[in-house]
């Protein structure tokens, strides 16, 4: 039998939160969750009138 080396897999890195995602967890599901959380963080509420605005930079 041939002597072969097994290269360990690297965890895929989320481009939004920069964390490794376990293979058991679906990567696409994680990305959607991070994107939704990012959208929530990017909202600003006016203290005077209560209207919600998106941050744009």
N, C-alpha and C positions, 0 to 999 in steps of 0.2 A: 504494500500500500504506500502511496506517495506521502511524503512528509509536507503538509501544507500549513501555512499560517492563517489564522483567522483574525481579520482586522475588526476591532470593536467598532460598533456604530456610534456616531456622534449624535447627540440630541439636536433636533432642528431648533434654531433660534428664532424666537418671535421678533419681527422687525419693529414692533410697537413698544413692547415692554422689555425687550432684550433678555428674556429668560429662556432657558432650555425647556422644551415641552416633551413630556414623556411619550413614548411611542404608543402606549395604551390609550392615551387621550387623543382624540382626533384633532389634528393640527388646524384644520379649517374651522372647527368649532371654537378653538381657542382664539384664533384670529378674529372671528366675529365678536366674541366676548370682549376682547381688548379694544376693538374698533368702537364698540358701543360705549365702553367706559371712557375712551378718549374723547368721544363726542360729548359726553356728559361733562367732562372736565373743561372742555372748550366753550362752555356756555357761561354767560355773564348775565346776572339779573340786575336791572336798574333799581337802585334803592328808593328812588322817588316814585316811579310809576309801576314797578313790578314786572315790566316787560322783559322777556328773555331774549338775549342777543347772542349770536355766535361770535367768538373771538376770531379775528383775522389778523395775521401777522405776516 
